[in-house]
Each structure stands twice: as structure tokens, then as C-alpha cells.
Amino acid sequence: MRILVVEAVTSGLVDTAGSSILSEGFAMLSSILRDVVGLGYEVSTLLAKKFTVLIRYLPSVKLYKLEKPNLAELRRLAKLHDSTYVIAPEDDGLLAELLEELDGLHMCSKPEAVRCVSDKASLTLRLSKEGFKVPETVVYEPGGALDVGCLKPPYVVKPSTGAGCEGLTIARTFEELKKAVLNAERPVLIQEFIEGVPASVSLLTDGLNTTPLSLNRQYLDLCRRIYLGGYTPMYHELIEEAFDTASRVVSLFNGLRGYIGIDVILSRDGVYVVEVNPRLTVSYVGLSRVLKPNPVKGIFEAGLGRLRTVEYRFNALCYFRKAFFKGPVCNALKKLESLNEVISPPLPVECLDEAYGMLAIVSKSLTEAENAYLKLLNRLSLETGCEIS
């Protein structure tokens, strides 16, 4: 079976991504390629020429190097394969647009389902009507009056469409809120801040049946507005409620297929649903390393509408986390390629001497993994000459 894996950022389909988002995209790409190769499939992928230095961090696959990728070229290449798997952010409708262009050629959700869950305002309203716990939400239209009703600070402010922590901020007073929405060019969601543990549920669905794979811890830096990573599996007293909630959410939207990530907050009041990600998420970096059997076969089968009953199990814990490199970053690239823990090397985008990379530690416990991660940072700092945090 010939599979084409397309990751939007590394293929050049997203022009504005910084090194933080690039590290996420490449981490997902390298992880799933490794697993597809492990199944014995013939696999190809796309890589923008400006990112060709990353080739040495990929498994041996057929590679298409693109100068300026476009939808017509993407469809042409997809037709050379038996099927295509797409990883892309929902920003500006990109994921839905790609899936629409590749209609009949991919193993992912239907474009209309992607559009439904990508609109965070309508998603929150739908989930609330269906009885799910969601943060109380007000939609602010640019240029309109700022009325938050009964909402009290702190406020969570984020664009109505987008992926990850892009555009997300915390306003601790009404004055900060006014500044946060001042230059908004599209609808903005203003939500109550829910106290609790940020997490996500990874699951498989074929449109009728669902199989929860894991509960994953999420680490967020709200000041810098970035997702930092997390660990999997996460065990919590609300795990069964989280699995049940995520499965019921997915069943509401006809056309969701394959791997889906549901962002939740585990609070004293129960499980709050925050977002639905109709695509592979960064948590897969962890699942890829500690979940057995290889989850890719299940992802592809579910994407094609044939979810089988498989007993998945964890053989360890994976702690995956971004690291910020500052210094001679370009010189560090060659020194890092032999390290299995480097899932996504730091590749400068905005600044030549700064970049994010992503590391993954497999261990028996979270404490051991966190200690190993800190030791790895010290080691990499000495070997590369970079300040790493």
C-alpha cells in the first residue's frame, strides 16, 4: 500500500508559522512516518525546500521537495498513491480546504465536519445545547460594543477559528480585555476561566463507533501563548468521564473520521470541553512511543470507515516537551541528529539564533521522565553551546 503523508507546515503550505509551530508539525510528521514505515507500507511525504535540513531527522521514505506547493500539485501527487493522510491546522479553513481538494483520495474527516468543529463559537453553542459542560462564552464582533454580560475576570480570549494556543490570551481585568480585542479583525471568543487541569483525549472513530486511546496532560504557557507539550498516559479520577464525554462529543458530528483530539479541562465540577481537533495532535508524539500495538493501522482503518476492536495498552510513559534554544542554533542541528530523544530539532525561523525544538523522554514514571528531561537539557546545552530552557 502506497501512502502519502502531508503535514501542512513542513510542506510549506503554511507560510507564517514560526519555529514553535514548526516544531509541533515536524514532531507529528516524523512520528507518524516512523510508524507507517514500521507497518511495512510504502510511504512518501512532502518537504518545502527551505526545510530540507530536516531530512536527516526523518526515517527513510520517498521525499518530494517543493519550492512553492499548491493544491493542484498536491492532488497530482496524491493520485500517485493509494491514499493520503493529511495533518494541518484549522486556521483560515486550511484543513477543510485541503481535504476538499483531496476528496476521495484521503483517510481523514470530511471537510464539512471539519468546518463544523473548527468554528469555536458555534461548537461551544452546540455543545452547551447538548448538555455538555463548556466555559461560559461571549462572542465579540470587531467594531461592536464590548459587553461580557455576567462574565467575571480573568477572561480567556481567543479567535473563533485557529489551532493550538495561537491568538489565545488571558485578560485579568476588564481594561486588559479591552486592549486584547482592540485590534481584532475577526470574531473573538471571550470565555470564563475554568480552574482545573488542561488535558486532552485522543480517540479513534469511524463515524459510528469510537475507541478512546488515552488521556493526555497538556502544558500551556498562556503568557507566551504557546503549547509546551505534555505527557501520556495520564491517569486521573475523571478519566472515564473524560473518555465518555469525548466519545459523545464526536458522535454529534457526522463525518469525523480517524484520529480526533478533544481538549478538556478536568475541574472540580467535572469535565469541560474546550475544543475539538479533527486531526492528528501533538499528543500522538507520545502515543507513538508507548502505545501498543502500532496505532497507525487503527488510525487509517478508522479514517476509511472501518474501526476494528483492538486492545491497546501502554508499556511506559512518554513525556514530550518543547525546549527553547538560544545561541548557535544552526551549528547545533548536526550535533543533535544522533539523539533519539530529539523529535523535532530547533530550526530558526524568526531569528537566526533562537528556535524551539521538541524532545521526548520514555520512562516508567512522570518523576523519572521530568528528571531525565532536565538532565538532557543540561547535556544539550554543553554539547551545543546554546542556552536551553
Secondary structure, 3 states (H helix, E strand, C coil): CEEEEEECCCCCCCCCCCHHHHHHHHHHHHHHHHHHHHCCCEEEEEEEHHHHHHHHHCCCCEEEEECCCCHHHHHHHHCCCCEEEEECCCHHHHHHHHHHHCCCCECCCCHHHHHHHHCHHHHHHHHHHCCCECCCEEEECCCCCCCCCCCCCCEEEEECCCCCCCCCEEECCHHHHHHHHCCCCCCEEEEECCCCEEEEEEEEECCCCEEEEEEEEEEEECCCCEEEEEEECCCCCCHHHHHHHHHHHHHCCCCCCEEEEEEEEEECCEEEEEEEECCCCCHHHHHHHHEECCCHHHHHHHHCCCCCCCCCEECCEEEEEEEEEECCHHHHHHHHCCCCCEEECCCCCCECCEEEEEEEEEECCHHHHHHHHHHHHHHHHHHHCCEEC
